[in-house]
Amino acid sequence: MGWGGIQNGRLLTLAQSQFDIFLTLDQGIPHQQNLGKYEIAVLLLRAASNDIDDLKPLVPLILAAIPTAQKRALTVVAL
């Protein structure tokens, strides 16, 4: 989408116009952004790293969280 290098606030603004859910590994996002002003649900993934082997176990939890994820709110997904 050509969004490489775009920072959180601007990225959330762009994402909210095209997506319902924003997945992130950025543990600082709830402290750096006022998530209540964005029309998008934010799922914060907590994993040992961003390595695919650390993320794979979260997939069922992500899928389970999607139906109840609320816009303007943070949902933490962790094992």
Secondary structure as a PSIPRED ss2 file (coil, helix, strand):
# PSIPRED VFORMAT (PSIPRED V4.0)

   1 M C   1.000  0.000  0.000
   2 G C   1.000  0.000  0.000
   3 W C   1.000  0.000  0.000
   4 G C   1.000  0.000  0.000
   5 G C   1.000  0.000  0.000
   6 I C   1.000  0.000  0.000
   7 Q C   1.000  0.000  0.000
   8 N H   0.000  1.000  0.000
   9 G H   0.000  1.000  0.000
  10 R H   0.000  1.000  0.000
  11 L H   0.000  1.000  0.000
  12 L H   0.000  1.000  0.000
  13 T H   0.000  1.000  0.000
  14 L H   0.000  1.000  0.000
  15 A H   0.000  1.000  0.000
  16 Q H   0.000  1.000  0.000
  17 S C   1.000  0.000  0.000
  18 Q C   1.000  0.000  0.000
  19 F C   1.000  0.000  0.000
  20 D C   1.000  0.000  0.000
  21 I E   0.000  0.000  1.000
  22 F E   0.000  0.000  1.000
  23 L E   0.000  0.000  1.000
  24 T E   0.000  0.000  1.000
  25 L C   1.000  0.000  0.000
  26 D C   1.000  0.000  0.000
  27 Q C   1.000  0.000  0.000
  28 G C   1.000  0.000  0.000
  29 I H   0.000  1.000  0.000
  30 P H   0.000  1.000  0.000
  31 H H   0.000  1.000  0.000
  32 Q H   0.000  1.000  0.000
  33 Q C   1.000  0.000  0.000
  34 N C   1.000  0.000  0.000
  35 L H   0.000  1.000  0.000
  36 G H   0.000  1.000  0.000
  37 K H   0.000  1.000  0.000
  38 Y C   1.000  0.000  0.000
  39 E C   1.000  0.000  0.000
  40 I C   1.000  0.000  0.000
  41 A E   0.000  0.000  1.000
  42 V E   0.000  0.000  1.000
  43 L E   0.000  0.000  1.000
  44 L E   0.000  0.000  1.000
  45 L E   0.000  0.000  1.000
  46 R E   0.000  0.000  1.000
  47 A C   1.000  0.000  0.000
  48 A C   1.000  0.000  0.000
  49 S C   1.000  0.000  0.000
  50 N C   1.000  0.000  0.000
  51 D C   1.000  0.000  0.000
  52 I H   0.000  1.000  0.000
  53 D H   0.000  1.000  0.000
  54 D H   0.000  1.000  0.000
  55 L H   0.000  1.000  0.000
  56 K H   0.000  1.000  0.000
  57 P H   0.000  1.000  0.000
  58 L H   0.000  1.000  0.000
  59 V H   0.000  1.000  0.000
  60 P H   0.000  1.000  0.000
  61 L H   0.000  1.000  0.000
  62 I H   0.000  1.000  0.000
  63 L H   0.000  1.000  0.000
  64 A H   0.000  1.000  0.000
  65 A H   0.000  1.000  0.000
  66 I H   0.000  1.000  0.000
  67 P H   0.000  1.000  0.000
  68 T H   0.000  1.000  0.000
  69 A C   1.000  0.000  0.000
  70 Q C   1.000  0.000  0.000
  71 K C   1.000  0.000  0.000
  72 R C   1.000  0.000  0.000
  73 A C   1.000  0.000  0.000
  74 L E   0.000  0.000  1.000
  75 T E   0.000  0.000  1.000
  76 V E   0.000  0.000  1.000
  77 V E   0.000  0.000  1.000
  78 A E   0.000  0.000  1.000
  79 L C   1.000  0.000  0.000
